[in-house]
Amino acid sequence: KMACEQIEEFKEMEGIAGVHLMAIEWENRVPEIAELAKVLPRPQVD
């Protein structure tokens, strides 16, 4: 939950175009965090 809230805050900040998710020894949680934070599917960048 904390990671998702932080990502939501980043999405509102000017100049931030994305996030890099890392979960040391919790790699299996990264897809869940990305889904809950609504960062999937990845947007197209021109």
C-alpha positions as CSV (number, residue, x, y, z in Angstrom):
1,K,0.0,0.0,0.0
2,M,2.8,2.4,0.9
3,A,4.5,1.9,-2.5
4,C,1.3,2.5,-4.4
5,E,0.6,5.7,-2.5
6,Q,4.1,6.9,-3.2
7,I,3.8,6.1,-6.9
8,E,0.5,8.0,-7.0
9,E,2.3,11.1,-5.5
10,F,5.1,10.8,-8.1
11,K,2.6,10.7,-10.9
12,E,1.3,14.1,-9.9
13,M,4.8,15.7,-9.8
14,E,6.0,17.8,-12.7
15,G,9.1,16.4,-14.4
16,I,8.6,12.8,-13.3
17,A,8.0,10.5,-16.3
18,G,8.1,7.1,-14.5
19,V,9.2,4.9,-11.6
20,H,11.6,2.1,-11.2
21,L,10.3,-0.7,-9.0
22,M,12.8,-2.8,-7.1
23,A,11.9,-5.3,-4.4
24,I,15.0,-7.0,-2.9
25,E,13.9,-10.5,-2.0
26,W,10.3,-9.6,-2.8
27,E,10.5,-9.7,-6.5
28,N,7.2,-11.6,-6.7
29,R,5.4,-8.5,-5.3
30,V,6.4,-6.1,-8.1
31,P,3.6,-7.1,-10.6
32,E,1.0,-6.6,-7.8
33,I,2.4,-3.2,-6.9
34,A,2.5,-2.1,-10.5
35,E,-1.1,-3.2,-11.1
36,L,-2.4,-1.6,-7.9
37,A,-0.5,1.7,-8.7
38,K,-2.1,1.6,-12.2
39,V,1.2,1.8,-14.0
40,L,0.4,-1.1,-16.3
41,P,0.2,-1.2,-19.3
42,R,3.1,1.0,-19.8
43,P,2.3,4.2,-21.8
44,Q,3.8,4.9,-25.2
45,V,6.5,7.6,-25.1
46,D,7.1,9.7,-28.2
